[in-house]
């Protein structure tokens, strides 16, 4: 996790350039590779034609593909959004604004549970997929803590939490009482993310 102070020059230059600094980045559990490996192996076993491809999957292609896919996984929480990237041949990159996130649902199927990992489904306002969410983050290490960090940041944004950029823009009109409330809120968010 990153614990950047508002006076950090990296944050100020990122904010000045129109980008938002990462508050925290998710790390993915290495057991996620085994989940993908055995998930595909089970599909190959259950299909008649797939049984012919099973040896190639078990002794070569599966190892390489799951390693490459695992290395491509990235998720980070910024001041305004949850960003997610993955893919080897078909790359997916999503930016989900925090104010649109309704919930992050934790899923644990039998194979996920056996491996000790879970999946987070990001549900947004106005999404058109039933129950699936707009992004599925499978295998995040400390998934419940990451979920809580995202939801706390979302709540801060919805409650009028201020970023370094918006604080600079509004400082001329903000009262001392408002600024004190903003500083307290930012300190609370930083402390939650540090846990």
C-alpha positions in Angstrom: 0.0 0.0 0.0 1.1 3.5 -0.7 0.9 6.1 2.0 1.4 9.4 0.2 1.0 12.7 2.0 -0.8 15.6 0.2 2.5 17.5 0.1 4.2 14.6 -1.8 5.8 16.0 -5.1 4.9 12.8 -7.0 1.2 13.3 -6.1 1.3 17.0 -6.9 2.8 16.4 -10.3 0.4 13.6 -11.1 -2.5 15.7 -10.0 -1.3 18.7 -12.0 -1.0 16.5 -15.1 -4.7 15.5 -14.7 -3.9 12.0 -13.4 -4.7 10.8 -9.9 -2.1 9.2 -7.7 -2.6 5.6 -6.7 -3.7 5.2 -3.1 -3.1 1.5 -3.0 -2.4 -1.3 -5.4 -3.7 -4.8 -5.1 -1.4 -7.8 -5.2 -2.7 -11.1 -6.6 -2.2 -14.4 -4.8 0.0 -16.8 -6.7 -2.6 -19.6 -6.1 -4.7 -17.8 -8.8 -2.5 -19.5 -11.4 -3.5 -22.9 -10.1 -7.2 -21.8 -10.2 -7.0 -21.0 -13.9 -4.9 -24.1 -14.6 -7.3 -26.5 -13.0 -10.4 -24.7 -14.2 -9.3 -25.1 -17.9 -8.2 -28.7 -17.2 -11.6 -29.6 -15.8 -13.3 -28.1 -18.9 -11.0 -30.1 -21.1 -11.8 -33.3 -19.2 -15.5 -32.7 -19.4 -15.5 -32.2 -23.2 -14.8 -35.1 -25.5 -12.5 -33.2 -27.9 -10.8 -31.4 -25.0 -9.4 -34.7 -23.7 -7.1 -34.8 -26.7 -5.7 -31.3 -25.8 -5.4 -32.1 -22.1 -1.7 -33.4 -22.3 -0.7 -30.2 -24.1 -2.4 -28.1 -21.4 -1.0 -30.1 -18.5 2.6 -30.3 -19.7 3.3 -27.0 -21.4 0.7 -24.5 -22.7 -1.2 -24.3 -19.3 2.0 -23.4 -17.4 3.0 -20.7 -19.8 -0.4 -19.2 -20.3 -1.3 -19.0 -16.6 2.1 -17.4 -15.8 1.7 -14.7 -18.6 -1.9 -14.0 -17.5 -0.9 -13.7 -13.9 1.9 -11.3 -14.7 -0.5 -9.1 -16.7 -2.9 -8.6 -13.7 -3.0 -5.1 -12.2 -5.5 -3.4 -9.9 -5.1 -0.1 -8.2 -7.2 2.3 -6.2 -6.8 6.0 -7.0 -8.4 9.1 -5.5 -11.2 8.9 -8.0 -11.4 5.4 -9.6 -10.6 1.7 -9.4 -8.4 0.7 -12.3 -8.0 -2.8 -13.5 -5.9 -4.5 -16.3 -5.4 -8.0 -17.5 -4.9 -10.1 -20.6 -2.4 -11.9 -22.7 -3.8 -11.9 -26.2 -7.1 -10.1 -25.5 -6.3 -7.2 -23.1 -8.9 -5.6 -20.9 -8.4 -2.3 -19.1 -11.2 -0.8 -17.0 -11.5 2.4 -15.1 -14.5 2.4 -12.7 -15.3 5.8 -11.1 -15.6 5.4 -7.3 -18.9 7.4 -7.2 -20.5 4.8 -9.5 -19.5 1.7 -7.4 -22.5 0.4 -5.5 -20.9 -2.7 -3.9 -18.0 -5.2 -4.2 -19.4 -8.7 -3.8 -17.1 -11.5 -2.6 -17.6 -14.9 -4.4 -16.2 -18.2 -3.2 -16.9 -21.3 -5.3 -15.7 -24.8 -4.4 -12.4 -24.5 -6.4 -11.7 -21.0 -5.2 -12.4 -22.0 -1.6 -10.2 -25.1 -1.9 -7.3 -22.8 -3.0 -8.0 -20.2 -0.3 -8.8 -17.4 -2.7 -11.9 -15.4 -3.6 -13.3 -13.2 -6.3 -14.5 -9.6 -6.0 -17.3 -8.5 -8.4 -17.6 -4.8 -8.8 -21.2 -3.7 -9.1 -22.0 -0.2 -10.4 -24.9 2.1 -10.7 -26.7 1.5 -14.0 -24.9 -1.7 -14.9 -26.6 -4.0 -17.3 -25.2 -7.3 -16.3 -27.2 -9.2 -13.7 -25.1 -10.4 -10.7 -21.8 -10.4 -12.7 -20.6 -6.9 -12.1 -18.6 -4.8 -14.4 -15.3 -6.2 -13.3 -14.3 -9.4 -11.6 -11.1 -9.3 -9.6 -10.2 -12.9 -8.8 -7.4 -13.8 -6.5 -6.6 -10.5 -4.8 -4.4 -11.1 -1.7 -6.3 -9.6 1.3 -9.5 -9.3 -0.8 -11.6 -8.2 2.2 -9.2 -5.5 3.2 -8.9 -4.2 -0.4 -12.8 -4.3 -0.6 -13.0 -2.2 2.5 -10.4 0.3 1.2 -12.4 0.8 -2.0 -15.7 1.2 -0.2 -14.2 3.7 2.3 -12.8 5.7 -0.6 -16.1 5.5 -2.4 -17.9 6.8 0.7 -15.4 9.6 1.1 -15.9 10.7 -2.6 -19.7 10.5 -2.2 -19.6 12.4 1.1 -17.6 15.2 -0.6 -14.1 14.0 0.3 -11.6 16.2 -1.4 -8.5 15.3 -3.4 -5.4 17.5 -3.4 -6.5 19.0 -6.8 -10.0 19.9 -5.6 -8.7 21.2 -2.3 -6.3 23.6 -4.2 -9.2 24.8 -6.5 -11.6 25.4 -3.6 -9.2 26.8 -1.0 -10.1 30.4 -1.8 -13.8 29.8 -0.9 -13.5 27.2 1.8 -13.9 28.2 5.5 -11.5 27.1 8.2 -14.2 24.7 9.6 -14.7 23.1 6.2 -10.9 22.7 5.7 -10.6 21.1 9.1 -13.3 18.6 8.3 -11.6 17.8 5.0 -8.2 17.2 6.7 -9.8 14.9 9.3 -11.5 12.9 6.5 -8.3 12.6 4.5 -6.4 11.5 7.6 -9.1 8.9 8.3 -8.9 7.5 4.8 -5.1 7.4 4.9 -5.2 5.5 8.2 -7.8 3.0 6.8 -5.6 2.4 3.8 -2.5 1.9 5.9 -4.1 -1.0 7.8 
